[in-house]
């Protein structure tokens, strides 16, 4: 056997004698793998069509990490067909080899058979290479690390190889220059639609960097909506102002406009099917389903007027918003200067480039939301007056009954707080600088529709659908103190189903904070200063509210949520609280009652705080010795476990959580796994989910509560898959063996369903009719 350094970057697996070696001994794309099997004593086998490699890891944890990582790559598409391949002779070693040009690399194989198997010896990156003829049938490939003297059989072959290599080198150099500059913006390092790494295409008018698979679907859009260009081939398209637009804004701005909040179940992932990819991209751009419309979108005249004002400034973000909401770049008035000419006179290079790219862009028309629902408005200081509200993109229009003309207009961007009202009526409260409005909807569905719409308008981009859909109290605040620092910044604080979220208004000011209510060890209100202080084991956060009543109302909602959670931090300040009690809480949510292990809660709390954006979370392994130590402490004294906040520390905690669940939590009673696997293969979704919920109700309360907490956490992890690359499917592949102690297709499907549909399966209350129907079905099955 040989001791080799092995790396896997998600697509390529390479084996080197030393970590510092520039060239590998063995190299292959994961699409060439036909099977991966774990063996005993830390061994595992990787199979190809006619070959297999046996590996031995130094621990079972490392073995598990490699097996799950390789299995997660199954189904990955193979690279595009090679542009040129054939027999070559390496003169220095006097050996016959087989070579192929794949993308921007020259791959060297032992022979044609290994080429057909997809197993190379090494590859030479052509973006750093030059090629020149050195003889009748010979040429040299020069790299910074080594010069390869190669020969072919004929002058014709020599001409083919020189032409292909020269063209590829030129393309690779161009790609390196453009792509590397665009990737300076971290948002551009992943596809703006599906999150795939290192995208090499772009929709230049949308400022969107995309992968090859998404580029295919963009070409199916109207050419006046998306103009697709290659980062490596369309060199003339990449002017300096265009590159600057992508470096400064790129995917961040594109998705702020086109997809500020996409429901988790509709999110696109790198492994999504072509059908789902087409549907998502059509919904996103052709239909504008997720689009954030400009405040003036209901009036084309006002939008066009605003565009004239903005293009002479450096506000590219608003220009992009106006264009994508339907403002016209080309002027229809021959007596008036066009926006492009105005931008040229103002010497705004980036505005000029953006306007030229979108001179003929045709976006989906704005459809104002039909909201002729009855809404009662009670402006403060006036007698109660029943008005009827019509909700449009950024405004409420209020009118008297049977009157079409608006008697009042509320700009939603002036809202300071939104509160869901208690009681049988379907009401919510809007607090602005001047008014307190109580709005009454016809039914719960109408209420939820209005709340979600309003929150999408007032909140910054990046707020998840789970937070928006489950919010009960939302307020604009000033963060006075975080973790002992003296920095102050404006933010929105949300109290939602699973916890508290704090979203900075300025995206670069600080990171988003999220934590479960169970993590609160203390909370207090200072009404004289309109502040609320929240204390967790990790930090102390002081929030100053802009209005006294908002502060008081938000605190009342927090108190109610803590009572529902039966949280220890709901006790009066100074009450005795044991460390174990702070970690162990009772889950009472939609009928879920039971205790969750303090060890599990401590790990989840730490990962939610520090690990949501760690790439490969739960896929990458922690340090074996550190993980073993953590598990030992989590068993005996979970709140004393020394959890570290850096990337390696978070990976250690993730591995410890997996091992703790695998070794100390039996979440499905022995003998019932077959029922769960049978449920996972039910093709009709409604019936499958119905069976899941029946099986969950059969579980002991603690098991059900633990699954609820775990899958609620995994749901949040996949919400951040653009950063951590852990989609619901990838998480399911990695986590199914730990949670359910088995690894097969059925349990992976079940785990994925539980992650994506966590709210539906665990938190959606049953109606009495549903429970009676399901109980009747169970009784009938028992009798038969």
N, C-alpha and C positions, 0 to 999 in steps of 0.2 A: 504494500500500500504506500501511498504518498501523502505527505502532510502538505496541504495547499491552503492558500487564502482564497475563500469563496465569497463573492458578492452578488447580490441580486438587487437591481435598481427598479424592479417592477416589470421590466420587459426583457432585459438581458441578464443572463447568469454567466459569470466569468470565473475561471479558476487560474490562480497565479501562484508561482513558487514563493514569491515574497509580496508583501503588501505594496511595496514601493515599485514593483516591476511595471514598466510601461506597457508591455505586451503580455497577453495571457497565454496559458498553455491550452486551455479549452474555452470555447465561447459558443453560446447558442441563445436563440430567442425562445422565450417560454412557450410560444405557440407550437414549437417542435416537440414538446413533451406530450407523451400519450398517457402517462399515469404516474402517480406518486404514491408510494406505500410506506407506512412506518414499519420498522422491524423492532426487535428487542435490543436492549443494551445501548440505547441512544442511536441506533442505526436507522437509516431510511434509504429507499431506492427510488431513483428517477429513471423512468422508462422512455425510450424512443421506439420507433417502429422495429428496428432490428438491433437495438443496443440498449444497454442499461449501465448506469453508474451507481455504485453503492457508496454511501457516505456514513461516517460515524461522527456524531457530535460529542462534545465533552460532557454533556448533561442532558437529561430528559427534557428540561425546559427549553434548551436550545434546539433539540430535535423537534419538539412540538412547534416552536416558532417557525422553523424552516418548512415543516410539512404544511402547516396552515397557510403560510405565505405563498407557497407554491400552488396549493389547491385554490387559493383565492385568485390566481392568475388564469385558471382554466377558462377556456372560451375566449381568451384575448385574441383579437384578430392578428394574423400574420402580417409582416410588412408587405408593402407593394412589391410586385414582381421585380426581380433584378434586371437592371438595364443591360448588363453584359456579363457573361460568365464563360470560362473556358480554361484550358490547360496553360499553365505557366511553369517556368523553371527558375528557381532561385539560384543564381550562379554561385554565391558565396558558400552555400551549403551543398551545392550540386545536387539538389533534390527536386524531383518533379512534384508540383502541387496543383491544386485547382483553385481558381480565384473567381470572385464575383463582386460586382459593384452594387452595394445595397445602400440606397440613400446617399449619404455623404461619406461613406466608408468603403474601403477595399477589404473584403473578407478573404482570408487565406485558409483553405481546407487541405486536409491530407490528400484526398483524392475525390473523384466525382461521387463516389458512394457516400462519403461523409457530407458532401454538399447536398445530396438528395435527402439525407437524414436531418440536415440543418445543424450539424455539429462542426464548428470551425475551430481552427487552432488559435487564431488571433485576428484582430482587425486593425487597419491603419486609418486614422482619421485624416481625411483629405483636405479639410479646411486649413491644415497647417503644412500641407505638402506641395511640392512642385515636381513636374515630370519633364524628362528630356530624353531624346534618342541618343544612344551611345554606340550603336553598331548596326550591322545589317538587319538583324532581327532582335535587337536588344534595346532596352530603355532603363533609365534609372528613376526610382521614386525616392525623392529626398525629403526627410522629415527632420525635425529638431533632435530626435532621439537616435535615428538610424537611417542609413541609406540602403535601399533595397535595389540590387542589380538583377533585373529580370529579363528573360528571353522568351520568345514565342517561336512558332514553327515556320512562319512565312511573313513576307512583307505586308500582305493583306491584313493578317492578324495584328501586326505591329501598328498599322495605320488605324485599325479599329480601336485598339487599346489606347493609343495616344489620343485619339479624338475623344473617346469616352471619358478618359481620366482628366483631360484638359477641361472639358465642359463641366464635369462634376466638381473639379477643384474651383473653377470660377463661380459656380453656383453655390458651393459650400462657403466660400469666402464671403460672397454677398449675403448669404443667409446668416453667417456669423455676425457680420457687421450690423445688419438690420435687427435681427432677432435679439442679439445680446443687448442692443440699445433699448429695444422695446421692453425686454425683460428686466430692465432696471426698475421699472415699476412692478412691484410684486404682484399686483392684481393681474398683470399681463402674462405671468408665468404659468397660469392655468387658463384653460378655455373659458371664455366668458359665458358660454351656454351650459356646458356639461362638466367643467372642472378638470378635464384631462390635462396632464402635465405637458409643458413645452410645446404649445401650439405654434404652427408655422403658417397660418393663414389669417386673414383679417378682412372684416367688412369695413372698408376705409371710411365710408360716410357715416357709419354708426359708431366709429371709434372702438370697434370690438375685435379683440384677438381671439381666434377660434381654432379648433383642431380640424384635422382633415375630414372627419366624419360629419361634423357640424357644417363645415364649408360646403359639403355636397348638398345639404338641405338648404343652405342659404342661396345656392345657385338656383333652386326651384322657386324662390321668392321672386316677386316682380323685380326686374333689374333697376327700376326707379326707387326701390325700397332698400336693397342691400347690394353694394358693389364689392364683390369678393376679389381680393388680390393675394398673391403669394408673398411671403416674407423672403423667399429665396430665389424666385424667378422673375418677379415683376420689379426689377431694379429701378426702372425709370419712374415708377409710381411713387417711390419713397423719397419725396422731397424733404428737405430739412424741416420746414414748418409742420409737415404731416408727422414726421418722427417725433417732433416736440409735442404735438397734440397727444400722441399715444403715450409718450413718457410721462407727461404731466397729468393726463386724465385717463385715457384708455378704458379698460374694462370697468373701472370704478364708476366713472361718469355714465357709461353706457347702461350699466345695470341700475344706477340710481334713477334713470329715466324710464327704462323699459321693464325693469323687474325689481322694484325695491322690496317687495315682500311676496315671494312665491310659496304657496302651500307646500308643505314637506312631501305630501304624496304625489305632487305634480313635478317635483324637482327632477331635473335631468342629471344623469350620472355617466361617467365615462363608459360603463358597460351597458348602457341602455340600448334597446333594440332600435333598428332604423325606423320602425313604425312609431315608437314612442318619441324618438328624436324629431321626426317630421311633425308630429302632433304638437309637441311643445314649442318648436320654433315657429310654426304657423300661428299658434295661440299667442305667442310672445310678440311677434312682429306684424303679421298680416292682420290679426284681429285686435292687437293691443290689449290683450286681456289683463296683463299685470302692469300696464303702463301707469306712471304717475303724470297726470295731466297738468299742464301749466294753469295757474289761477285764472288766466284770461281766456281759456280755451273755448268758452261758450260764445265768444265774440271774435270772429276772424278779423274784423276791422281793428279791434283793440290789440289783438296779438300782433298783427302786422305793424301797427304803430309802435308797439313796445320793441319789436325787433329793430326798427330804425334807431331807437334810443340806445339799445344795448350794444350794437355792433361797433360803436365808436369807443367802447370801454373794453376793459380786459375781462369782462364777465362772460367767459366762454360757457360756463355751466348753464346760465340762463338762456344763452343763444341756442344751445343744444336742446334744452327743454322746450323752447318755443318751436324750433324746427320739428321736433318729434311729436309736437301737439298739433301741427298743421299749419304753422306760419309759413308764408311763401317767401322764398329768397329772391326769386325773379319778380321784378316790379311790373305790374300791369298798367301803370300810369307812365306814359312816355314823357310827361312833363316833370317827372320826379326822379331824382337819383336813386339807383338801386342800392340795397344794403351793401353789396360788394364794393361799390364805388365809395360809399361813405366810410367803410372800413379801410379802404385804401388811403383815403384822404387823412384818416386818423392814424395811419401807420400801424394798424393792428394786424400783424402778420398771421397770427393763429386764427383770428376771426376770418380773415380773408380765405385761408385754406379751408376752414370748416364750411364756409358759405359756398365756395366753389364746388366742393364735393357734393353739396346738398342742393345745388341750384335747381335740379329737377326731381328731387326726392318726393315721392308720393306716400304719405303715411296713412294708416287707417283713419277714417273720419271719427271725430269725437262724438260719442253717443251719451248725452246727459242721462244720468241715472233717474229712472222714473221713481219718484218717491212721494206721490200724492197721498201720503198716509197722514192720518190725523195726529197732530203734535200740539200739545198745550204749552204755551209759552207764558211765563210769569216774570216779566222784568221786575227787578227789585225796586221798591219804592212806589209801585203803581198797584192799582187794583188788578185782581186776577182777570186776565183777558184771554179768551180761547181763540187762538190763531191756528191756521193750518200751514204746515211747513212743507216746502218742496226742497229736497236735498239735491244739490248739484255738486260738481267736483270739489270746489273749495269754499262753498257758501251754502247757507240756509236762506231761502226766500220765504218770508212769512206773509200771509195774507188772511183777510177775513173770509169766512165761509162764503162760497159762491162768487168770490171775487178773484179774477185772474191777475190783477195788478198787485204787485208786492207792496206792502205797507212798511216792511222793514227787511233789512238784509244783514246777516251775520257772516263775517269773514271767519272761517274756521281756524285760520292761522292766528287769530286773536285769543283762542281758547287757552286758559291756564290750567284747567283741571276738568276731568270727566269722571263721574261717579255713577256706578250702578245703584239704583235705589232699591231698598228692601220693600217687601210687601207683595200683595197679590197683583197690583197694577204693574204694567210693563213700562217702567219709567227709568230715565237716566237724567242726570244733572250736568249741565254745562256751566262752567264758571269762566267768565271773561274779566277783563279789567273793569268793566262797567256794569255787568249784569250777572244775575244768577238765573238760569233758565231751567225749568223742569219740563222735560219732553216726554210725552205719553204716546207710545206706539200702540197699534191695534192688537198685536200679538207678539209672542216671544221671538218669532222668526224675524219680524220687522224690526224689533228692538235690536237684535244681534246684527242685522244687516247695517243699520244706521251706526251702531257703535264701531263696527269693524271699519266702515268707510271713514268715519271721522278720525279714528286713530291712525289710519294709513296716511291721512292728510297731515296731521299735526306732528307725528313722530318722525324721527330721523330714519334713514334707510338702515336696513340690517336687523330690524326687529322681527322676530320669527312669527309665523302664523299662530303658533301655540300661545305666545304671549299676548298677541292682539286678540285672538278669539276667546281667551280665558280671562281677560283683564276685568277687574272690578273697581279699581281706583287708580287713576293716572294723573300725575301732577308735574308741572314744571317746577324745578327746584334749583338751588345753588348748592353744590357739594362743597361744604366748608372744610371738611377734613377727611382724608382717606389714609388709613394706615399710619397716622402720626405726622403726615406732611402738612404743610400750610397752604397748599395750592387750593385755589377756588375755581370752579368751572360750572357753567350751566348745563343742566341735564334734565332728562325726563325720568321719573321713577314710576315703575309699574308694579302694582300688586296683582298677581295673576294666580291661576289655579295651583301651580306648583311652587311658587316662591316670589321673590322680589328681583326685579331687574332695574339697572340704572344705565341709561343710554346717554352718553355725552352728545350735546348738540353739535359741537365741533368735532369732526371725526378724528382729528389728529391730537386732540387734547389729552385723552387718556383712553384706556380700554373699557369695554363694556363689562359691567359687573353683574353676575347672576349668582343667587344662592337660594337654597331651599329654606322654608320657614323653620324647619327642624334645626338649622344651623344657628339660629338666633339664640344666644345665651342671655341677652339682656336688651331691652328697648325701653326708651323713656321719651316723654314729650316735654318741651319747654314752651308753654303757650305765650309767655311774656315776650319771647324772641321768635316765635313761630318756627321752632326747630324740632326735629325728631332725630334721635340718635339711635342707631342700630349697631349692635355689637355681636360679632361672631368670634369664634376661636382664632380666626386669622386676621381680623381687622376691625376697626371702629369707623363708622361712617356717620357723619353729621349732615343732615339735610335741612336747609333753610327754605321755607315756602314763601311765595310771594304774597300770600293772602292768608289772614288768620283763620277764616272758616275752612279753607282748603287744608290747612295743617290739621285742624281738629277733626275734620271729616275723614281725611286719609288715615289718621291714627285710629279712629273708630273702626274703619274697615280692617285695619291690621289686627286690632284686638279680636274682632269677630273671626278672622281667618285663623288666628292662633288658637282660639277656643275650639274651632272645628278640627284643628290638627291635634288638640290636646297637648300643646307644646309646653315644656317646662318653662320657657322664657315668658310665658303668660303670667307667671307668678309675680306678685308685687316686688319691686326692687328691694334687695336685701334678703329675700326669702332664701332658705337653705336649698341648695341644688347640688346633688351629687354629680360627679363627672359622668358616671354611667347613665344617669337620668338625662343628661344633656344630649347624649347620643341616641338613646332609645326612646322612640316616641310612638304613639299610637296612630295608625293611618286610618282616618275616618273620612272617606271620600267616595261618594257614589256607592255606598254600601260596603266598602272595603274596610274591614276591621282586623287588626292583628298587629303583632310586634315585628320589628325589623332589627336584625342584629346590629349592635352599635359598630362593629367592625365594618360592615358593609356601608353603613351610613357615613362613617368617617372617610372611607376611601372615595365614595361618590362625591362627597362634599369637596374633597381636595381636588379631584379631577375636574369637577365643574368649575372650580375657581381658577385652576392653572393649566388644565390639559385639553380644553376643547379645541384649541388650534394647534396642538402638537401632531405633526404628521405621523401617520401610522399608529395612532393611539389604539391600544389593545392588540394590534398586529405585531408590533415590535416588542421584543422581550426586554425585561429588566435584567439587572445583574443578578445572577443566581444566588450568590451569597447574601446580597442585600435583600432579595425577595424572601428568602428563607427566614432571615432575621425579622423582617416586617410581619410575616404571617405569625410567627411565634408571639410577638408582642400584641398583635391584633386579637389573638385568642385570649390572652390573659388580661390585658389592659388596653383596650382599643384607643382610648383618649390620650394615652401616653405614648402612642406609636410616633416615632420621629419621622414625619413626612416632609420631604424636601420639595421646594417649589420649582427647581430648574427642570429642564426637559428630561434628563436621565432620572431624576427623582420621581417625576410624574409617570414615566414608563415603569419604574419599580413598583409604584402603587398600583398601576393597572394590572401588572403581572401578579402582584400579591392578592388583589381582589379576585382574579380568575382562579388562583390556586386555593384561596380560602373557600370560595363557592364550591369548587370541585371536590375539596377534601372534607368540608364541614357542613355543607348544606345539601340536603336531599330534597329538592323542591317538588318532585313528582313521586308519589309513593310507589314502592316496588310493585310491579305487576300492572300498572296503569299506562305504561309508555305506549303500548300498542294502540290504545284508544286515541292517544294524542297524535300518533303517526297516521292513523286512519283519518282523523280530522283534517290533517294537513293536505291530504290528497283529494279532498272534496273540491270539485272544479268550480261549482257555483259559489261565488264569493259570499253572498248573504247566508247561505246554508253553512259554509265553512266557519264564518264568524260566529254564527249562532251556536255551533257545536263548541267552538273555543270558549265561549262564555259559559256554556253549561259545564264544561270540564273545569273551568276556573272556580265556579260556585261549589264544585265537589271537593276542592282542595281544603286542607286545614287553613284557618284564618291567617296564621303566621306565614305559611307558604304563599298564599295569595297576596298578602301585603308585601312580601319580599319581591315577588315577581313584578308587582306594580311599581315599586321603587326602582328596581333594576331597569325595567324596560322604559320607564319614564326618563331615566338617565341616558340610556342608549339612544332614545329618540332625540335628545338634545345633542348628543355626539354627532349623529348623522345630519342634523341641521347645519353643522359646521363642516360638512364634508368637503366643501370647496377648499378649506384650509387643511383639514386633517386627512383627507383622501379616504375616509372611512364611510362609505355609503352603507345603507341598511344591509345590502347583500354581503359586502365585505365584513361587516360586523357579525352577521349571522354565521358566516363560515368560520370565523375565529372563535365566537363565543358559544356556539351550540354545544361543543364537547364539554365545556366547563359547566354550563347551566343544566343541561339535560343528560350529561354523562354518556352521550352517544353522538356519533357523527355519521349521518346519512342524509340523503336528499330531502326526506320528509321533514326532519328536524331543522334543517337549514331553512326550508320554506316556512315552517312554523315560526322560527325565531325572527325571520325577516318580517312576517306579517305582524308579529307582536311589537316589533320596533316601529314600523311605519304607522300602524293603526292603534298605537298605545291608548290614545284618548278614547277611541271608539270602544275598545275591548275592556278597558279598566275603569274609565271615568264617566262614561255615558250612563246615566241612570236608566234602569228598566222601567217601562210602564207596567202597570198591574196586568194589563192585557197580555203583554209579552211574557211576563213571568207565569201567568196562568197557562198560556199556550204551551210554553216549554215544559212546565210541570206536568200538564196533561200528556204531552208526548213521552216524557220519561215514564209516567205511570203505565201508559199503553205498552211501551217496550218491555217493561218489567213483567206485565201480565202475559204477554205473548211468550 
